[in-house]
Each structure stands twice: as C-alpha cells, then as structure tokens.
Amino acid sequence: MLRFIGRRLLVAIPTLFLVITLAFFMMRAAPGGPFDSDRKLSPEIEANVLARYGMDRPLGQQYLAYVAGVARGDLGPSLKYKDKSVLQILQENAPVSLKLGGLAIALAATLGVSLGVLAAARQNGGLDHLVMGVAVLGVCIPTFVTAPLLVLVFGSKLGWLPSGGWNGGAPLNLVLPVIVLALPQIAIISRLTRAGMIEVLRSNYIRTARAKGLPERRVITRHALRAALLPLVSYLGPACAGLLTGSLVVEKIFNLPGLGKFFVLSALQRDYTVVMGMVIVYAALILLLNLLADLLYAALDPRVRLS
C-alpha cells in the first residue's frame, strides 16, 4: 500500500504542475488585466505598479518566478487586496467552505445511502417510486431555485432560521446553506446506491446468504451494502472536492465569506494570483480525495490489490 501511495504522489506532482501551467497562461490570455479600471492610470503609475508585482517582465520569466514561488510554498500577494497574500486570503476563507462542504457531504452521504438502500429493498414499490421521484427533482432543480425558496419559507415567512450571514459559524446559520448544498448530492447518491444495491441483490452470493436463512436486514447490511457502495466511492472523490471548495450560488445567496464567492470575484477582477491559488487548492484536493477513494475502494473490495 505504501508503494502505491508513493507512486500516486509522484504522479500527482507533474499533474499539479500541468494544472498550474495551463491556468497561468489561460489567465494571462484572457482580455483585461488586474489594473484595468474605469479610471485610467497614468503611464508612469501603471509602470510602477506593474514593476511592483513583476508584471513588467516577459511572460516566460513571470511563469518561472511563479512556479519557483509555489515550490517554496509562496503563492504570492493579491493584486487587488492590499497588504494581503494569497495564503492569508485562503486561510481566512477556506474554513467557511470546508465547514459547509464537510457538513453537506456528511448529510448527503447519510441520507442518500439510506434512501438508496430502502428504494432497492422495495424495488418497484411505492417507496421506491417516491424516493426516485424526489431524487429526480433534486437533480433537476438547481440550487439557485431551492435556496431562495427555502429562505422565503423558513427565513422570511416562518422566521425559524436566519436568511443569511455567517455569524461565526453559528449552527442556525448553517442549516439552510448546508441543506441547499446537500440536496443535489442526496439525489445523486441515492440513485447510485439504489442501482448498485439492485445489482448486488441479484448476485449468487446474496441468494446463498438468503438460502441459509439469514435475516434480510443482515443480508443487506453485512453482505450487500459493502459491494453496492463501490460505484459511490468513485463518485465521492470529485464531489467532495467540489463541495469543500465552496459553491458560488449558495455562498452568494446566503452572503457567506467562502472560497466559491471569493473565487468568482477574484476572476472578475483579474486577480491572477488569488485565482491561481484557488485553482491549486482545488486541484490538490481532487488528487488527494481520488487517492483516498482508491484506498477506500480497495478496503471495500477484497479483490482489489494495491501494489
């Protein structure tokens, strides 16, 4: 296993390098710049600002200097937020997105797997049709629709929950954004679990377990569920990365200071270094979570050997 992890980490280095390279040149190829504004700077001031951030040098030199800084753990200063480095911005905003995403994926996995198992156990029954109908709605209705509806009902009309704001991560302020983030994932996870469970329940070893007189609950929880979760494990890697790095719609509607909202604002302002920093964080999360998914896959399926 250690050899497998070591190989994957070695492969991750050139992959991350390729992501950094593509993102760097794509950002520079986009029209506009971080110091473009309605109020045009004088040539002297603009030249001084560009020299301050090393942007007066050839693009190749800028790229090499940036890669060297990343290798040292330095993501550079923000081009729009004075006296702040990219690392400081990430440290301030990442906890919000991590907390929201972690709670959302935990809720989605718990409810999604439970609903998927119940639907598969009652295949083609009323419960199955109800769960799958709700799952289809959860996939089809976007978060920019569900979020305002929940705010209108539970925030404005009933007054049970705050309509927005972070408030230091107070539990009541987390309820609505976590539910909105989790709803699409609950729908997808329940469908994946149901499909995997139905396939496993038709296998020969499940028939053997039933023929031995084992209770149906034990057949499902001890024998079928483990194999049925294998397709879900492959999906959860990138899904977790997406939730952990924040959602623009949710963070914008609920006015949360997370990475998703900050990423789009920085992209619109052409704050190259901040956007690059967030791209690096997202890519690193994808690589790490895919590695964890492969390890979990091997733990659930004894036929898989990591070498």
N, C-alpha and C positions, 0 to 999 in steps of 0.2 A: 504493500500500500504506500509506503514512504517513497518508493521508487516512482510509483505512478504520480503521486502528488508533486514530486520533484520535477518530473517531465512536464506535467501540466503547467507548473510555474515557469519553467524555462520557455515553453511555448507562449505563455502569456506576455512575456517581455516584448518579443517582436510584434505581437498583435497590438499591444498597447502603443508601441512606437508607431505602428502604421496608422492607428486611430489619431494619434497626436499630429502626425504629418498631414493627413487628409484634412483634419479640422483646421489646422493652422492655415493652409493655403486656401481652403474654401472660404474661411472668414475674410482673408485679405482680398479674395476675388469678388466679394460682394460689393455692390456700389455703396458709396458713402464712407465715412470714417468717424472715429470717436470724437473728433474735434470739429466736425461739421455742425453748424447751427444756423438759426435764422440770423443771428448777429455774427457777421463775418469777422474773423480775427485778422488783424493786420499781418502782413507777411513776416515782419520781424518777430512778433509774438508767436505766430504759428511755428516759425522755425525753431524758436527756443523751446516750445512745448514738445515738438517732435524730437528734438535733441535730448530733452529731459527723459523721455521714455525710450530712447534708442531707435525711434522710428524713422530717423533720417538716413539710416544706413541701408544698404542694399537688402532686398528681401531674404536672400540666402544667408547673409550674416545675422539678420534678425532671427531666422529659424534656428540656426546653430546655437545662438545665445540662449534662446528659449529652451531648447532641448537640454542644453547644459544645466540651466537652472532647474528644470524639472528633475533631472538626475540627482541634483543636490537637495531636492525637496522644496525648492523655491518656485512657486507659481507666479511670482511677480506681483507688482502693485496693480490696483484697479486704476483704469484710465479715466473713470468718471467719478468715483467716490474718493475724495481727497483723504490722504493720510490713512488709508486702509489697504492692506494687502489682500490678495485673493484668499489666502489661508484664513485670515481673520473673518472675512465675509462668509466663507464656508463654515467656520466654527460657530458663527452666530446663527446661521440659518439652517444648518443641517439637523440640529436636534429637533426642530419642529417637524420637518418632513420625516425624519426617522421614527419619531414617536407616532405620528399619524399613520405612516405606512405600516409600521410594525403591528399596531392595533388592528388596522384594517385587514391585513393578511391573516392575522390570527383569527379574527371573526369570520372572514371568508372561508378559511380552511375548515374551521369547526362546523359552521352551518352548511357549507357546500358539501362536505363529505357526508354529513349526517343525512341531508336531504337526498343525496345521490344514492346512498345505501337503502333508504326507505323506498325510494322510487323503484329501484331494481328489485327489491324483495317483493314489491306489489306490482310487478310489471303488467302493463296494460289495464291496471285497475284505476279507480278513481283518484287515489293518492298519486299514482304515477303521472296521470294526465295533469293533475293540479300542479305538481312540482315542475314538470316540464313546461307547462304554460307560463308559470311565474318566471322560470329560467329564460324563456324566450323574450318575455317582456324586459327582464333585467339586462339582456344583451342588446335589445333593440332601442331601449330608451336611453339616451345619452345623459351623462352627469349634469350637463348644463340645463336639463329639464328637471331631473329629480331634485337637484339641490335647491332651486328656487321654490319648488313645490313644498319640500319639507320645511324650509324656512318660513314659508307663508302659513303652513298649518301649525307647526309646533312652536315656531318663534313668534309670529305676529298674532295669529288668531287665538291659540290656546295659551301662549306665554309660558310654556313649560320649560323651554330651553332657550339659551341665548341665540340670537340670529347671526352672530359673527364675533370676531375678535379672538385673540389668543388667551389673554388674561393669565399669563404664566403657565399655560397648560392645564387649567382647571378642568376637572372631569366633565362638568356640564358643557363646557365649550368644545369638548372633543366629540361629544355624542353624534351630532349631525354630520360633521365632516367625515368622521370615521365610517358612519353608515353609508354615506354617499359614495365614498371610495370603495367600500366593500361590496356594494350591491352588484355591480357587473361581475366581479370576481366570484361571488357566491353563485351566480347563474352559470358561469363557465365551469367552475369546479364541480358543481352538482351534475352537470351534463357529462363531464369527463368521468366522474366517479360512477355514474349510472351505467355508461357504456362499458367501462372496464368491469364492473361488477356483473353485468348480464353475461358478458363473455366468459368470465371465470366460473359463474354458477352453472354453466353448461359443460364444464370440463369433467373429465373422468374421475379425477381425484375427489371432486366435490360429491359426485354420485356415490363414490365409495364411502366417504365420510357419512353421508346420509344413510347409506345401507347399514352402517354399523350402529345406527340408532342414536347418533349424536343430536342434541337439541339444535334447532335451526339457528338460534342466536349464536351458539358456539361455532357452528359451521361458518357463519358469516364473519364473525369477529376474529376467530382463530385461524381460519383456513382461507377464506375468500378475500377478505379485505386487504390483506398484505399484497397479494398479486394484483388486485384491482387498482391499487394506488400507483402502480408503476407508470402509467401514462401521465398521471397527475404530477408526479415528481419532475418529469421533464419540462412540464409547463411552468411550474412554480419558480424556477430559476429566474428567467427574464421577467416574469410577472412581479416577483418580489422586488427586483431592481427598479422596475417602473414605479411601484408604489413607494418605495423607500426614498426615491429621489424627488418625490412630490408630484402633485397634479396642478397644473396651471388653473384649470377651471375651478376646482374645489378651493384652492388657496385664494383665488381672486374673489370668488363669491363670498367666502367666509372671512375675507380680509386676514389671512394668516401669513406670517412672515417666513415662508418656507422656500426651498430651493426652486420649486417649479415656477412660482411667481417671479422670483429674482432672476431666473434664467432667461425668461422671455423679456423682461425689462432690460437686462444687460444686452441681449441680442438686438433689440430695437435701438439701443443707444450705441451700438457697435463697441461695447466694452470688451475688446478682444480677450484680454487676459482672464476676466471673470467667466466668460463663456467657455474658454478653453479649460479652465479649472473644473467647471461643472461637467464638461464632456469627459474629462479624465476620470472624475469620480464615478460617473455613470458607467463608463467602460470597465473600470476596475471592479465595480460591483457586479456587473454582468459576468465577468470572468470568474470572480470568486464564488458567486452563487451557482454558476453552472458546475464548478468543481464540486461544491457541496452537494448539488443534485446528483452528480455521478456517484459520489460516495454513498449517498442515501439509497440510490438505485441498487448498488451492489449489496448494501446491507439488507434490502428487502428481497432481492432475488438471489438465492444462493448459487444459481447457475452462472452468474456474472463473476468473472475473476479479474481483479485489478492487478496488473503486472507491469 
